[in-house]
Amino acid sequence: MRVFLIGSSELLFIIAKAIKPVIENSVIISEESSTALEDLKTIGFQPVHGQLTDPSTYSSLDFNQVSGIILIEDDSKKLKKIVGIINEKKSPETPVIVALKDNLVRRKKNLTIDDYISIPQLISKDFSFELKRFKKRKRLMDLFSTVEDSDSLLILTHDNPDPDSIASAMALEFLLKKEKKIKTTLAYGGFIGRTENRTMLELLNIKMRNISELSLDKFNKFALIETFPGENNSLPSHIVPDIIIDHHPHAGKIEAKFLDIRPDVGANATVMTEYFIYSKYTMEKELATALLYAIKCDTLFLNRETHPEDIGAFIYLYPLADINLLQKIQRPAISIEAFDAFGKAVNNRTIYKNTLFSNIGLVNDREIFPQIAEFCLDIKNINFAVIYGLFNGSIVVSIRNSDGKKDAGKIIKSALSDIGSAGGHRSMAAAIIKKSAIVSTNKKAKDLDSLIIKRFLKVLS
């Protein structure tokens, strides 16, 4: 962990050596003799010598490459000037912490910093965790300040929401209601079709409304959960969201007052759980159950695209959740239509090496497509499943992938983006194609099967 350790106190060098294992490759900035600083250089620190109240002392430093800034300074007037200089140069997310000599930390007034810590705490083994906590807490405070002047917030998921987006929206609503007493509405576009998702809403008493039922003029703040502007959601293009929280990668420029984009984590619910870990609020049983289920779904029970933070969130949530409710959500009654579609998937399958294709025909529940695609990965020697058919006047294609060398999102875009809307992740992807596009772009295709299979095999080869 790289930090800036700043001060003129004689304790500075002793503390630097004491916490060296935690802050290796860090920068020590001091007014003390250059000889003393050079001694620190021999053990891996980067020394900077200069007047601490002179802005030019910090001109060569990159404030974007540090986890935190620690100030050790007894002179209150000097400390205030240093804090002013630092705050002008650092990123808003970088915490500034003042370390004081005594265990009973006496807070100094009129300092714009993130927290105080005693020197005994600073040299303890838990300091790295404390610094991380300060940083995470700062992000949470930034989230709360985004809705400071709001009395009505619309929290919108991606269209046809899955458990991850539903649980994440539920968590954001809970936090903002607790902290700001703000009126919130959870909304979605499209439909909630999968049996497990409808069961989740019912058993956990989650209230969501279709955006088509709402008058957006009554909201003065907007949040997007697990989606970006213009991508798979029903937020009108003229509305700029105030909050975006997502775990999908995005290459373009995104505008929002509060952004938390973490493509490394496997589930958006992990991000929302972290907010609770660093907040002062106790999570209710229903919310913990929703978030736990979301992480299980998006990471295939921590077996797909899982980050250590996903595991930490899962461990945090498990004792708080209602496991009996979770089991009821995970094993809902299957509809006759879904049962029939599974039969069609078996009968209509075509297998090329490790890839399975199957046309399940016309269905009235769009969630049947990913449900069957997920199931197909349990078939021996199958690591790439393409399930397709007709839904609501369009052709829906759903992919699941367990081959680490393939990227389902890139493959489906290459195969189908010229005739429809396509995208996704490395392990899962989907596309929607208008039937008219099939006719106009592929008149030679004998049927839907030949079109889909030929296009995918061309990309896969």
C-alpha positions as CSV (number, residue, x, y, z in Angstrom):
1,M,0.0,0.0,0.0
2,R,1.5,3.3,-1.1
3,V,0.8,6.4,1.0
4,F,2.2,9.9,1.6
5,L,3.5,10.3,5.1
6,I,3.9,14.0,5.9
7,G,5.2,15.8,9.0
8,S,8.0,17.6,10.8
9,S,7.6,15.7,14.1
10,E,10.6,13.7,15.3
11,L,8.4,10.7,15.4
12,L,7.9,10.7,11.7
13,F,11.0,8.6,10.9
14,I,10.3,6.1,13.8
15,I,6.7,5.6,12.6
16,A,7.8,5.2,9.0
17,K,10.1,2.4,10.0
18,A,7.5,0.8,12.3
19,I,4.8,0.6,9.6
20,K,7.2,-0.1,6.7
21,P,5.7,-3.6,5.9
22,V,2.3,-2.0,5.4
23,I,3.4,1.1,3.4
24,E,6.2,-0.1,1.3
25,N,7.3,2.2,-1.6
26,S,5.6,5.1,0.1
27,V,6.7,8.8,0.0
28,I,8.1,10.5,3.2
29,I,7.8,14.3,3.0
30,S,9.6,16.2,5.8
31,E,11.4,19.4,6.8
32,E,14.0,17.4,8.7
33,S,17.6,17.1,7.4
34,S,18.1,15.5,4.1
35,T,20.6,13.1,5.7
36,A,17.8,11.6,7.8
37,L,15.6,11.3,4.8
38,E,18.3,9.6,2.8
39,D,18.5,6.9,5.5
40,L,14.8,6.1,4.7
41,K,15.6,5.8,1.0
42,T,18.0,2.9,1.8
43,I,15.0,0.9,3.2
44,G,12.7,1.5,0.3
45,F,11.0,4.9,0.9
46,Q,10.9,7.8,-1.5
47,P,12.1,10.9,0.4
48,V,11.1,14.5,-0.3
49,H,12.7,17.4,1.5
50,G,11.1,20.8,1.7
51,Q,8.9,23.3,3.6
52,L,5.6,21.6,4.3
53,T,3.6,24.8,4.0
54,D,5.1,25.5,0.5
55,P,3.0,24.1,-2.3
56,S,6.1,23.7,-4.5
57,T,7.3,20.9,-2.1
58,Y,4.5,18.7,-3.5
59,S,4.8,19.7,-7.2
60,S,6.6,16.5,-8.3
61,L,4.3,14.1,-6.5
62,D,1.5,12.2,-8.2
63,F,-1.5,12.4,-5.8
64,N,-3.5,9.9,-7.9
65,Q,-1.3,7.0,-7.1
66,V,-1.7,6.8,-3.4
67,S,-4.1,5.0,-1.1
68,G,-4.1,7.7,1.6
69,I,-2.3,10.6,3.1
70,I,-1.1,10.6,6.7
71,L,-0.2,13.8,8.5
72,I,1.9,13.8,11.7
73,E,2.3,17.4,12.8
74,D,2.0,19.0,16.3
75,D,1.8,22.6,15.2
76,S,-1.9,23.4,14.6
77,K,-1.4,26.4,12.4
78,K,1.1,24.6,10.2
79,L,-1.2,21.6,10.1
80,K,-4.1,23.7,8.8
81,K,-2.0,25.1,6.0
82,I,-0.7,21.7,5.0
83,V,-4.3,20.3,4.9
84,G,-5.3,23.2,2.6
85,I,-2.5,22.5,0.2
86,I,-3.1,18.7,0.2
87,N,-6.9,19.1,-0.4
88,E,-6.2,21.2,-3.6
89,K,-4.0,18.5,-5.1
90,K,-5.5,15.2,-4.1
91,S,-8.4,13.2,-5.5
92,P,-11.6,13.5,-3.6
93,E,-11.5,9.8,-2.9
94,T,-8.1,9.8,-1.3
95,P,-8.5,9.9,2.5
96,V,-6.5,12.4,4.6
97,I,-5.8,11.2,8.1
98,V,-4.2,13.1,11.0
99,A,-2.2,11.0,13.5
100,L,-2.0,12.4,17.0
101,K,0.3,11.3,19.9
102,D,-2.2,10.2,22.5
103,N,-4.6,7.3,22.6
104,L,-7.5,9.6,23.4
105,V,-7.6,11.3,20.1
106,R,-8.5,15.0,20.6
107,R,-10.0,16.3,17.3
108,K,-8.7,19.6,16.1
109,K,-11.4,22.0,14.8
110,N,-11.6,23.6,11.4
111,L,-9.7,20.9,9.6
112,T,-11.1,19.4,6.4
113,I,-9.9,15.9,6.7
114,D,-11.5,12.4,6.7
115,D,-10.5,11.2,10.2
116,Y,-8.1,11.2,13.1
117,I,-6.1,8.3,14.4
118,S,-3.8,7.9,17.4
119,I,-0.1,7.0,16.8
120,P,-0.5,3.7,18.7
121,Q,-3.4,2.8,16.3
122,L,-1.3,3.9,13.3
123,I,1.5,1.4,14.1
124,S,-0.9,-1.4,14.9
125,K,-1.4,-4.3,12.5
126,D,-4.9,-3.2,11.7
127,F,-3.8,0.2,10.1
128,S,-4.2,-1.0,6.5
129,F,-7.7,-2.1,7.2
130,E,-8.4,1.3,8.9
131,L,-7.1,3.2,5.9
132,K,-9.3,1.1,3.6
133,R,-12.3,1.7,5.9
134,F,-11.7,5.5,5.8
135,K,-11.7,5.4,2.0
136,K,-14.8,3.2,1.7
137,R,-16.6,5.4,4.2
138,K,-15.7,8.5,2.2
139,R,-17.3,6.9,-0.9
140,L,-20.5,6.2,1.0
141,M,-20.6,9.8,2.3
142,D,-20.3,11.0,-1.3
143,L,-23.2,8.8,-2.2
144,F,-25.4,10.3,0.5
145,S,-24.4,13.9,-0.4
146,T,-25.6,13.3,-4.0
147,V,-29.2,13.3,-2.8
148,E,-28.8,16.0,-0.3
149,D,-31.2,18.4,-1.9
150,S,-33.7,15.7,-3.2
151,D,-37.1,14.7,-2.0
152,S,-37.9,12.1,-4.6
153,L,-35.6,9.6,-6.2
154,L,-36.2,7.1,-9.0
155,I,-34.0,4.0,-8.8
156,L,-34.0,2.2,-12.1
157,T,-32.6,-1.2,-12.9
158,H,-31.7,-2.5,-16.4
159,D,-34.7,-3.8,-18.4
160,N,-36.0,-7.3,-17.5
161,P,-34.1,-7.1,-14.2
162,D,-32.3,-10.1,-12.7
163,P,-31.7,-10.8,-9.0
164,D,-28.5,-8.8,-8.9
165,S,-30.1,-5.6,-10.2
166,I,-33.2,-6.1,-8.0
167,A,-31.3,-6.7,-4.8
168,S,-28.9,-3.8,-5.5
169,A,-31.8,-1.4,-6.1
170,M,-33.4,-2.7,-2.9
171,A,-30.2,-2.0,-1.0
172,L,-29.7,1.5,-2.3
173,E,-33.3,2.3,-1.4
174,F,-32.8,1.1,2.2
175,L,-29.6,3.1,2.7
176,L,-30.9,6.4,1.3
177,K,-34.2,6.1,3.2
178,K,-32.3,5.5,6.5
179,E,-29.7,8.3,5.9
180,K,-31.7,10.9,4.1
181,K,-35.4,10.0,4.7
182,I,-35.9,10.4,1.0
183,K,-38.9,9.2,-1.0
184,T,-37.8,6.5,-3.4
185,T,-39.4,4.4,-6.1
186,L,-37.9,1.2,-7.5
187,A,-38.6,0.8,-11.2
188,Y,-37.7,-1.3,-14.2
189,G,-38.4,-1.5,-18.0
190,G,-39.5,-4.6,-19.8
191,F,-40.8,-7.3,-17.6
192,I,-39.9,-9.6,-14.7
193,G,-40.4,-13.0,-16.3
194,R,-38.3,-15.7,-14.6
195,T,-40.1,-17.7,-12.0
196,E,-37.3,-17.3,-9.4
197,N,-37.3,-13.5,-9.9
198,R,-41.0,-13.2,-9.4
199,T,-40.8,-15.5,-6.3
200,M,-38.0,-13.3,-5.0
201,L,-40.2,-10.2,-5.2
202,E,-43.1,-11.9,-3.6
203,L,-41.3,-13.6,-0.7
204,L,-39.0,-10.7,0.2
205,N,-41.8,-8.1,-0.2
206,I,-39.9,-6.0,-2.8
207,K,-42.1,-3.3,-4.4
208,M,-41.1,-2.4,-8.0
209,R,-43.1,-0.6,-10.7
210,N,-42.8,-0.6,-14.4
211,I,-41.4,2.7,-15.6
212,S,-44.2,2.9,-18.1
213,E,-46.6,3.4,-15.2
214,L,-44.7,6.4,-13.8
215,S,-44.7,10.1,-14.5
216,L,-41.0,11.0,-14.4
217,D,-41.7,14.7,-13.9
218,K,-42.3,14.0,-10.2
219,F,-38.7,12.8,-9.6
220,N,-35.8,15.3,-9.1
221,K,-33.1,12.6,-8.8
222,F,-32.4,9.5,-10.8
223,A,-30.2,6.4,-10.1
224,L,-29.2,3.7,-12.5
225,I,-28.4,0.3,-11.0
226,E,-26.3,-2.3,-12.9
227,T,-26.7,-0.4,-16.2
228,F,-25.4,2.6,-18.0
229,P,-27.3,5.4,-19.9
230,G,-28.4,4.2,-23.3
231,E,-27.7,0.6,-22.6
232,N,-30.5,-1.9,-21.8
233,N,-32.6,0.4,-19.7
234,S,-35.7,2.6,-20.2
235,L,-34.3,5.9,-18.9
236,P,-35.1,8.6,-21.5
237,S,-32.0,9.9,-23.2
238,H,-32.6,13.5,-22.1
239,I,-32.3,12.6,-18.4
240,V,-28.8,12.5,-17.0
241,P,-28.7,10.1,-13.9
242,D,-27.3,11.4,-10.6
243,I,-26.1,8.0,-9.5
244,I,-24.7,5.1,-11.4
245,I,-23.6,1.9,-9.6
246,D,-22.5,-1.0,-11.8
247,H,-20.0,-3.8,-12.2
248,H,-20.0,-4.1,-16.0
249,P,-17.1,-2.7,-18.0
250,H,-17.9,0.4,-20.1
251,A,-15.5,2.1,-22.6
252,G,-17.4,5.3,-23.3
253,K,-17.7,8.5,-21.2
254,I,-20.3,8.4,-18.4
255,E,-21.9,11.4,-16.8
256,A,-23.2,11.3,-13.2
257,K,-22.6,13.1,-10.0
258,F,-21.8,9.8,-8.3
259,L,-20.1,6.9,-10.1
260,D,-19.1,3.6,-8.7
261,I,-18.1,1.2,-11.5
262,R,-16.3,-1.9,-10.5
263,P,-15.8,-4.4,-13.3
264,D,-13.5,-6.6,-11.2
265,V,-16.3,-7.9,-8.9
266,G,-18.6,-10.7,-9.9
267,A,-21.9,-9.1,-8.7
268,N,-23.2,-5.6,-8.2
269,A,-24.7,-6.9,-4.9
270,T,-21.1,-7.1,-3.6
271,V,-20.7,-3.4,-4.1
272,M,-24.0,-2.7,-2.2
273,T,-23.0,-5.1,0.6
274,E,-19.7,-3.2,1.0
275,Y,-21.7,0.0,1.6
276,F,-23.4,-1.6,4.5
277,I,-20.2,-3.0,6.0
278,Y,-18.8,0.6,6.2
279,S,-22.1,2.2,7.2
280,K,-23.7,2.5,10.7
281,Y,-26.9,0.6,9.7
282,T,-27.9,-3.0,10.4
283,M,-29.1,-4.9,7.5
284,E,-32.6,-6.4,7.6
285,K,-33.1,-10.2,7.0
286,E,-35.0,-9.8,3.8
287,L,-32.3,-7.5,2.2
288,A,-29.5,-9.8,3.3
289,T,-31.3,-12.7,1.7
290,A,-31.8,-10.8,-1.6
291,L,-28.1,-9.7,-1.7
292,L,-26.9,-13.2,-0.9
293,Y,-29.1,-14.7,-3.6
294,A,-27.9,-12.1,-6.1
295,I,-24.2,-13.0,-5.5
296,K,-25.0,-16.7,-5.8
297,C,-26.7,-16.2,-9.1
298,D,-24.2,-13.8,-10.7
299,T,-21.1,-15.9,-9.6
300,L,-22.6,-19.3,-9.9
301,F,-22.2,-19.8,-6.2
302,L,-18.7,-18.2,-6.3
303,N,-17.5,-20.4,-9.2
304,R,-17.7,-17.8,-12.0
305,E,-15.8,-14.5,-12.4
306,T,-15.4,-14.3,-8.6
307,H,-13.3,-11.6,-6.8
308,P,-12.2,-11.8,-3.2
309,E,-14.6,-9.0,-2.4
310,D,-17.5,-11.3,-3.6
311,I,-16.3,-13.9,-1.2
312,G,-16.1,-11.4,1.7
313,A,-19.6,-10.1,0.9
314,F,-21.0,-13.6,0.8
315,I,-19.4,-14.4,4.2
316,Y,-20.8,-11.2,5.7
317,L,-24.3,-11.8,4.4
318,Y,-24.7,-15.5,5.1
319,P,-25.4,-15.3,8.9
320,L,-27.8,-12.4,8.3
321,A,-29.9,-14.1,5.6
322,D,-33.0,-16.3,5.9
323,I,-31.8,-19.5,4.4
324,N,-35.2,-21.1,4.4
325,L,-36.5,-18.2,2.3
326,L,-33.5,-18.5,0.1
327,Q,-34.2,-22.1,-0.7
328,K,-37.8,-21.3,-1.6
329,I,-36.6,-18.6,-4.0
330,Q,-34.0,-20.9,-5.6
331,R,-36.4,-23.8,-6.1
332,P,-39.7,-22.3,-7.3
333,A,-42.3,-24.4,-9.1
334,I,-41.5,-24.7,-12.8
335,S,-44.2,-23.8,-15.3
336,I,-45.6,-26.3,-17.8
337,E,-44.4,-23.9,-20.6
338,A,-40.8,-24.0,-19.2
339,F,-41.0,-27.8,-18.9
340,D,-42.1,-28.1,-22.5
341,A,-39.3,-25.7,-23.6
342,F,-36.7,-27.9,-21.9
343,G,-38.1,-30.9,-23.8
344,K,-37.7,-28.9,-27.1
345,A,-34.2,-28.0,-26.2
346,V,-33.3,-31.6,-25.8
347,N,-35.0,-32.8,-29.0
348,N,-33.8,-29.9,-31.2
349,R,-30.1,-29.8,-30.0
350,T,-27.2,-29.6,-32.4
351,I,-23.7,-30.1,-31.1
352,Y,-20.4,-29.0,-32.7
353,K,-17.4,-30.1,-30.6
354,N,-18.0,-28.4,-27.2
355,T,-20.8,-26.0,-28.4
356,L,-24.5,-26.8,-28.1
357,F,-27.2,-25.0,-30.2
358,S,-30.9,-25.5,-29.6
359,N,-34.1,-23.9,-30.9
360,I,-36.8,-23.9,-28.3
361,G,-39.4,-22.4,-30.6
362,L,-42.1,-19.9,-29.4
363,V,-42.2,-19.1,-25.7
364,N,-44.1,-16.5,-23.6
365,D,-41.5,-16.2,-20.9
366,R,-38.2,-14.7,-22.0
367,E,-36.4,-15.9,-18.9
368,I,-36.7,-19.5,-20.1
369,F,-33.9,-18.9,-22.6
370,P,-31.1,-18.2,-20.1
371,Q,-32.5,-20.8,-17.7
372,I,-32.0,-23.5,-20.4
373,A,-28.7,-22.1,-21.5
374,E,-27.4,-22.3,-17.9
375,F,-28.7,-25.9,-17.6
376,C,-26.9,-26.9,-20.8
377,L,-23.5,-26.2,-19.2
378,D,-24.0,-29.1,-16.9
379,I,-23.9,-31.5,-19.9
380,K,-20.7,-33.4,-20.1
381,N,-18.1,-31.8,-22.6
382,I,-20.4,-28.8,-23.3
383,N,-18.8,-25.4,-22.4
384,F,-20.7,-23.1,-24.7
385,A,-24.5,-23.1,-25.1
386,V,-26.6,-21.1,-27.6
387,I,-30.3,-21.2,-26.9
388,Y,-32.7,-19.3,-29.2
389,G,-36.3,-19.0,-30.3
390,L,-39.2,-16.7,-30.7
391,F,-40.5,-14.3,-28.0
392,N,-42.9,-11.3,-28.4
393,G,-42.4,-11.0,-32.1
394,S,-38.6,-11.1,-32.0
395,I,-35.8,-13.7,-32.0
396,V,-34.1,-14.0,-28.6
397,V,-30.6,-15.6,-28.3
398,S,-29.1,-16.5,-24.9
399,I,-25.5,-17.7,-24.4
400,R,-23.8,-19.3,-21.4
401,N,-20.0,-20.0,-21.5
402,S,-17.7,-21.8,-19.2
403,D,-14.7,-21.9,-21.5
404,G,-12.1,-19.5,-20.2
405,K,-10.7,-18.9,-23.7
406,K,-14.0,-17.7,-25.1
407,D,-15.8,-14.4,-24.5
408,A,-19.5,-14.7,-24.9
409,G,-20.1,-11.0,-25.1
410,K,-17.6,-10.5,-27.9
411,I,-18.7,-13.6,-29.8
412,I,-22.4,-12.6,-29.8
413,K,-21.6,-9.1,-31.0
414,S,-19.5,-10.4,-33.8
415,A,-22.1,-12.9,-34.8
416,L,-25.3,-10.9,-34.5
417,S,-24.8,-7.1,-33.9
418,D,-25.4,-6.3,-37.6
419,I,-28.9,-7.7,-37.4
420,G,-29.9,-6.9,-33.8
421,S,-29.0,-5.7,-30.3
422,A,-26.3,-7.9,-28.8
423,G,-23.9,-7.8,-25.8
424,G,-22.9,-9.3,-22.5
425,H,-20.0,-10.6,-20.4
426,R,-17.3,-13.3,-20.9
427,S,-19.6,-15.9,-19.4
428,M,-23.1,-14.8,-20.4
429,A,-24.6,-12.8,-23.3
430,A,-27.9,-12.2,-25.1
431,A,-29.3,-10.8,-28.3
432,I,-32.6,-9.6,-29.6
433,I,-33.3,-9.8,-33.4
434,K,-36.3,-8.5,-35.2
435,K,-37.8,-11.2,-37.5
436,S,-37.8,-8.6,-40.3
437,A,-34.0,-8.3,-40.0
438,I,-33.6,-12.0,-40.6
439,V,-35.6,-11.9,-43.8
440,S,-33.9,-8.7,-45.2
441,T,-30.3,-9.7,-44.4
442,N,-30.3,-13.4,-45.0
443,K,-32.7,-14.4,-47.8
444,K,-30.7,-17.5,-48.6
445,A,-31.0,-18.9,-45.2
446,K,-33.4,-21.9,-45.2
447,D,-34.5,-21.4,-41.6
448,L,-33.6,-19.8,-38.3
449,D,-31.4,-22.8,-37.3
450,S,-29.0,-22.4,-40.3
451,L,-28.8,-18.7,-39.8
452,I,-27.8,-18.8,-36.1
453,I,-25.5,-21.8,-36.3
454,K,-23.6,-20.6,-39.4
455,R,-23.1,-17.2,-38.0
456,F,-21.7,-18.5,-34.7
457,L,-19.6,-21.2,-36.2
458,K,-18.0,-18.6,-38.4
459,V,-17.0,-16.5,-35.4
460,L,-16.0,-19.5,-33.2
461,S,-13.8,-20.9,-36.0
